[in-house]
Amino acid sequence: MDKQKLEPGLDGWVEKKRAEWSARGTPDPISMIVIEYWGHGDAAFGGSGDDRALGPDGLILTTQMRMRSDPVQFASLEEAHEACKGIKNRRPQSLLGIAPRWR
């Protein structure tokens, strides 16, 4: 049976991520953004990768939206997790992840 990748917005993700960091002795980050990963390979080298951050109003930022909006910064895993549950324009076959910042 093929297991679905656990990602932000799915039950158990916060606990799994905290356990991973705890096992390495890593504290929770001070902030993070949510990223939607889509495509295969780096577009600069002929791939179709088009990764985008989560912006205000629960929308993944398109190229045009990035001109006027910055990615939303989250202070906790719980905040990022809850925001992922309400994404309104997620692309099919994409994966969600976070980009944490510790300093």
JOZI-V34230 format. One record per helix or strand. SS is the DSSP state (alpha for helix, beta for strand). FROM is the first residue (numbers start at 1). TO is the last residue. If there is no record, write none. Layout:
((SS	FROM	TO) (SS	FROM	TO))
This chain:
((alpha	13	23) (beta	31	37) (alpha	43	45) (beta	52	54) (alpha	56	58) (beta	60	60) (alpha	63	66) (beta	74	74) (alpha	77	85) (beta	95	101))
